[in-house]
Amino acid sequence: MVEAGSKYHLPDEYADIEQFITTKVEAFGGRIRKILPLNSQGRYKFEICGSYRYCENIKRHHKKNQIYFIVDPIKKTYVQKCHDSECYGFQSPLQYINNDPNSQENNSISKCSKCRKTLKYQIQNECERCGELFCKNCVCLCDYCHDAIHCERCFDSCFDCHDS
């Protein structure tokens, strides 16, 4: 599953999710480099290494830069992001973990969490505090947090912490 030298794994009750990601990337010569707890919402960052570098943004494998997945084991969902500067800020549509990585069904969630408009993967944004997906009209950029993306609820609390 995870590289032998890594000290990061998902808790045992989510072994099927770890196996899902392993199977997805192994088919293209990739492997999980490490799994890191990302935030208090229980999400995890799966760093991928090897030759699996498929990016949903450019619809092909990157030549040099690696990709990673943000996984919510409670909701059984994930998004793909990458370390390439040309893809900065991009994340794939939210996908359900269905334990069949070869499944061809379209399992994207495509509604803004606030206005419920259908999202196209090119214009969806994830709030960096709560992790929910929003359209570009329902998020704000915070100049103090180096243009961090926040929904209105989280932006208000972010602004309060910069007020002092």
C-alpha positions in Angstrom: 0.0 0.0 0.0 2.0 3.0 1.3 5.7 3.1 0.7 7.5 1.1 3.4 9.5 4.0 4.7 6.4 6.1 5.3 5.0 6.5 8.7 1.6 7.8 7.5 -1.4 5.6 6.8 -5.1 6.1 7.0 -6.8 4.7 10.1 -7.6 1.0 9.8 -11.3 1.6 9.2 -10.4 3.4 6.0 -8.1 0.7 4.5 -10.5 0.3 1.5 -10.0 4.0 0.6 -6.2 3.6 0.8 -6.5 0.6 -1.4 -8.7 2.5 -3.9 -6.0 5.2 -4.4 -3.3 2.6 -4.5 -5.0 0.6 -7.3 -5.8 3.8 -9.2 -2.2 5.0 -9.4 -0.4 1.6 -9.6 -2.0 0.9 -13.0 0.2 3.7 -14.4 3.4 3.1 -12.4 2.6 5.3 -9.5 2.5 4.8 -5.7 1.5 6.6 -2.6 4.5 8.5 -1.2 2.9 9.5 2.0 -0.5 10.3 3.5 -0.8 13.4 5.7 -3.8 14.5 7.8 -4.8 17.8 6.2 -7.1 19.5 8.6 -9.6 19.2 11.4 -12.4 18.2 9.0 -10.7 14.7 8.8 -9.4 15.1 5.2 -6.1 13.6 4.1 -3.5 14.5 1.5 -2.2 11.6 -0.6 1.1 12.6 -2.1 1.7 10.5 -5.3 5.1 9.6 -6.8 6.3 7.5 -9.7 5.0 7.9 -13.2 1.3 8.5 -12.3 1.0 12.3 -12.9 -2.5 12.5 -14.5 -3.9 16.0 -14.2 -7.6 16.6 -14.7 -6.8 20.2 -15.7 -4.7 19.4 -18.8 -6.3 15.9 -19.4 -2.9 14.2 -19.5 0.1 13.2 -17.3 2.4 16.1 -16.3 5.9 15.6 -17.6 7.7 16.5 -14.4 5.5 17.7 -11.6 3.6 15.3 -9.3 -0.1 15.3 -8.4 -1.9 14.7 -5.1 -5.3 13.8 -3.9 -7.3 15.4 -1.1 -9.5 12.6 0.4 -12.5 12.9 2.7 -12.8 9.3 4.1 -16.1 10.2 5.9 -17.9 11.4 2.7 -15.8 8.9 0.6 -14.8 11.6 -1.9 -11.6 13.0 -3.3 -10.3 15.7 -5.6 -7.0 15.8 -7.6 -4.6 18.7 -7.4 -1.0 19.1 -8.6 2.2 20.8 -7.9 2.6 22.3 -11.4 2.7 26.1 -11.4 0.5 26.3 -14.5 -2.3 24.5 -12.6 -2.0 26.6 -9.5 -5.4 26.8 -7.8 -7.0 24.1 -9.9 -8.7 21.1 -8.4 -10.6 18.4 -10.2 -14.4 17.9 -9.8 -15.2 16.1 -6.5 -15.3 12.4 -7.1 -16.9 9.6 -5.1 -14.7 6.7 -4.0 -16.5 3.7 -5.4 -13.8 1.1 -4.9 -13.7 0.5 -8.7 -11.1 2.9 -10.1 -11.8 1.6 -13.6 -15.5 2.6 -13.4 -16.5 4.8 -16.3 -19.5 6.4 -14.7 -19.4 10.1 -14.2 -19.4 10.6 -10.5 -18.7 14.3 -10.2 -20.6 16.5 -7.7 -21.3 19.7 -9.5 -23.3 22.1 -7.4 -22.1 25.2 -5.6 -22.5 24.8 -1.8 -24.1 28.2 -1.5 -26.1 29.1 -4.6 -26.5 25.5 -5.8 -25.6 26.4 -9.4 -24.1 23.7 -11.5 -20.3 23.9 -11.4 -18.0 23.3 -14.4 -14.7 21.9 -13.2 -12.7 24.9 -14.6 -14.6 27.5 -12.4 -15.1 25.7 -9.1 -13.3 26.8 -6.0 -12.7 25.1 -2.7 -12.8 27.2 0.4 -9.5 26.8 2.2 -11.1 26.9 5.6 -14.2 24.7 5.3 -13.3 22.7 2.2 -16.7 23.1 0.5 -17.0 23.8 -3.2 -18.3 27.1 -4.5 -18.7 28.9 -7.8 -16.4 31.9 -8.5 -19.2 34.3 -7.4 -19.6 32.7 -4.0 -15.9 33.0 -2.8 -13.7 35.9 -1.8 -9.9 36.3 -2.0 -8.2 37.5 1.1 -5.3 39.9 0.5 -3.9 39.2 4.0 -3.7 35.5 3.5 -1.9 35.8 0.2 -5.1 35.5 -1.9 -6.5 32.5 0.0 -10.0 31.4 -1.2 -12.8 31.6 1.3 -16.5 31.3 1.2 -18.5 34.3 2.7 -18.9 32.6 6.0 -15.2 31.8 6.4 -14.1 35.1 4.8 -15.9 37.0 7.5 -14.1 35.1 10.2 -10.8 35.5 8.3 -11.3 39.2 8.1 -11.9 39.4 11.9 -8.6 37.8 12.7 -6.8 40.4 10.5 -8.6 43.3 12.2 -6.5 43.2 15.3 
